[in-house]
Amino acid sequence: MFVCASFAQRERVSETDYNSALMNALDVASVKDRRIVTVEKFYTGEQLTGTRNIVSDFAGPDAKRINVTAEFGGKKTSNDAIQIGAEFFCHDAKNGWKKSAKECSKNAMMVIPDGEYEYFVETDARDASRKIYTRRAAWTDSGVRERDAVRLKSIEIKIVADDNGIIEYTETRRGGLEPKGWRSTQVTRYDYAVARLKITDPTKEN
C-alpha cells in the first residue's frame, strides 16, 4: 500500500520509499484483469506535432493485447499484437493475424534517464482517499550525459493510487532541449472493471 501522508501538503520521501510504493502498486494491479489506456501528445512550442494512443488489455495471468495508434506529420500508423503465455500473434493490415516466433508489439517504452531526482508524496486535493507520488528532475547544464542521451531538460512523473495501493492513473510531463523546445504529456488510466475481457488466439476467430 502507498504510504499515507499525515497532511495534505507535499512531503519529501526517499527514493527507496518511492520505489517500494511503486513496485507494490504495480504488483497489486498485475493480478487484476485490466485495461490500461495511454494518451501521449507531443509539442514543439505550442504546436501539437504528434499523438500516440496505446490500449493494453490484460486478462488472466498470461494474456495481453496491445493496440498502438499514432499520427506524426500527418502520417497515421497502427499496430496490434497479442501474447498468450509464450505464444505471440501479430496483426498485418494486408494479411490479418499471424503467429509469430517473438514479441511484435511496438509499444515503445518511455525512457527515464539516470540523474538526481526528487521524490514526494501528497494527498490528492480532489479525493482524500488517494495519494499522489511524484518523481521529478531537471537538467540545467549543457553537456550533461544523462540529459543529452534523451534530449531532455526536465521530467516529472505522477502516480495516483487509492488507499489500497491500486494505481488509478499516471501523468508524465517531459521538456526537451532548446532551440526547438519540444515537450510531451502522457496520461495513463487504469480500468479494472472491463466487462467480459477475454483474449484468445486470433487466428482461430471467425
C-alpha positions in Angstrom: 0.0 0.0 0.0 1.2 3.5 -0.7 2.4 5.3 2.4 0.0 7.8 3.8 1.0 11.4 4.2 0.0 12.9 7.5 -1.1 16.2 6.0 -2.3 17.3 2.6 1.0 19.1 2.0 3.5 17.6 -0.3 6.2 15.7 1.7 9.6 14.6 0.5 10.3 10.9 0.6 13.3 8.8 -0.1 14.0 7.0 -3.4 13.7 3.7 -1.6 10.2 4.5 -0.2 9.1 5.8 -3.6 10.3 2.7 -5.5 8.8 0.4 -2.8 5.4 2.0 -3.1 5.5 1.9 -6.9 6.5 -1.8 -7.1 3.8 -2.7 -4.6 1.2 -0.8 -6.6 2.3 -2.5 -9.8 2.1 -5.9 -8.1 -1.4 -5.2 -6.9 -2.5 -4.2 -10.4 -0.8 -7.1 -12.1 -3.2 -9.7 -10.5 -6.3 -7.9 -11.8 -7.9 -8.1 -15.3 -7.5 -4.5 -16.5 -7.4 -2.1 -19.5 -4.7 0.5 -19.5 -5.2 3.4 -21.8 -2.3 5.8 -22.5 -2.6 9.1 -24.5 0.6 10.9 -25.4 0.8 14.3 -27.1 4.0 15.8 -28.5 4.5 19.6 -29.0 7.1 21.9 -30.5 6.5 25.2 -28.7 2.7 25.4 -28.6 2.1 23.4 -31.8 0.9 19.8 -31.5 3.2 17.7 -33.7 2.1 14.2 -32.9 -0.1 11.9 -30.9 0.1 8.3 -29.7 -2.7 6.2 -28.2 -2.0 2.8 -26.5 -4.7 0.5 -25.3 -3.4 -2.5 -23.4 -5.7 -5.3 -22.2 -4.6 -7.9 -19.6 -6.7 -11.0 -18.9 -5.8 -13.7 -16.5 -2.2 -14.4 -15.6 -0.6 -14.5 -19.0 -2.7 -12.9 -21.8 -2.4 -9.4 -23.1 -3.4 -7.4 -26.2 -1.8 -4.1 -27.2 -3.0 -1.7 -29.8 -0.9 1.3 -30.7 -2.2 4.1 -33.0 -0.1 7.2 -33.8 -0.1 10.2 -36.0 3.1 12.2 -36.7 3.4 14.7 -39.5 0.1 13.7 -41.0 1.1 10.0 -41.2 -1.1 7.6 -39.3 0.2 4.2 -38.1 -1.5 1.3 -36.3 0.0 -1.8 -34.6 -1.9 -4.7 -32.9 -0.3 -7.5 -31.0 -1.4 -10.4 -28.7 0.6 -12.5 -26.3 -0.9 -15.6 -24.7 1.7 -17.3 -22.5 4.7 -17.9 -24.7 2.7 -17.5 -27.9 2.8 -14.3 -30.0 0.4 -13.1 -32.6 0.9 -10.0 -34.9 -1.7 -8.2 -37.0 -0.9 -7.1 -40.5 -3.2 -4.7 -42.4 -2.9 -6.8 -45.5 -2.7 -10.4 -44.2 -4.6 -10.2 -40.9 -3.4 -12.1 -37.8 -0.3 -14.3 -38.0 1.5 -16.3 -35.3 5.0 -15.0 -34.6 8.1 -16.5 -33.0 8.8 -13.4 -31.0 7.2 -10.3 -29.4 5.8 -8.0 -32.1 4.3 -5.2 -30.0 5.6 -1.7 -30.9 4.6 -0.3 -27.5 7.6 2.0 -27.1 8.8 2.3 -23.5 9.3 5.7 -22.1 13.0 6.4 -21.4 13.7 7.6 -17.8 17.3 8.7 -17.7 19.6 8.4 -14.7 20.1 11.5 -12.7 19.4 13.3 -9.4 15.6 13.0 -8.7 13.4 14.5 -6.1 10.6 12.3 -4.6 7.4 13.5 -3.0 4.0 12.2 -1.7 0.8 14.1 -1.0 -2.9 13.6 -0.5 -4.9 14.2 -3.7 -6.7 17.5 -3.0 -9.7 16.3 -5.1 -10.0 13.0 -3.2 -8.5 12.4 0.2 -8.6 8.6 -0.3 -5.9 8.9 -3.0 -2.2 9.6 -2.7 0.0 11.2 -5.4 3.6 10.1 -5.7 5.8 12.4 -7.7 9.3 11.9 -9.2 10.9 14.8 -11.0 14.3 16.1 -12.2 15.6 19.0 -14.2 18.9 19.4 -16.1 20.2 23.0 -16.4 23.8 22.5 -17.5 24.6 21.8 -21.1 26.6 18.6 -21.9 25.0 16.6 -19.1 25.3 13.0 -20.2 22.0 11.8 -18.8 20.1 14.6 -20.4 21.8 14.6 -23.7 21.1 10.9 -24.1 17.4 11.6 -24.4 17.4 15.3 -25.3 15.7 16.2 -22.0 15.8 19.2 -19.8 13.0 18.1 -17.4 10.8 15.2 -16.5 8.0 14.8 -13.9 6.1 11.6 -13.3 3.0 11.5 -11.0 1.4 8.2 -9.9 -2.0 8.3 -8.3 -3.3 5.4 -6.2 -6.1 4.7 -3.8 -6.0 3.6 -0.2 -5.4 0.0 -1.2 -2.3 0.9 -3.2 -4.1 0.3 -6.6 -2.9 2.6 -9.4 -5.7 4.7 -10.9 -3.7 6.8 -13.3 -0.3 8.3 -14.0 0.8 11.6 -15.6 4.2 12.3 -17.2 5.5 15.6 -18.5 8.7 16.0 -20.3 10.5 19.0 -21.6 13.1 18.9 -24.4 16.2 20.8 -25.2 16.2 24.2 -26.9 16.2 25.6 -29.5 13.1 23.6 -30.6 11.7 23.5 -27.1 9.8 20.3 -27.6 7.6 18.9 -24.8 5.2 16.0 -24.3 2.4 14.9 -22.0 1.4 11.3 -21.2 -1.7 10.3 -19.2 -2.3 6.6 -18.4 -5.6 5.4 -16.9 -6.2 2.0 -15.4 -9.7 0.4 -15.7 -10.3 -2.7 -13.5 -14.0 -3.0 -14.3 -13.8 -4.0 -18.0 -16.7 -6.3 -18.8 -16.1 -9.7 -20.3 -12.4 -9.1 -21.0 -11.2 -12.2 -22.9 -8.1 -12.6 -25.0 -7.9 -15.7 -27.3 -5.9 -17.0 -30.3 -6.9 -14.5 -33.1 -6.0 -17.0 -35.8 -8.9 -19.2 -34.7 -11.5 -16.5 -34.7 -14.2 -16.4 -37.3 
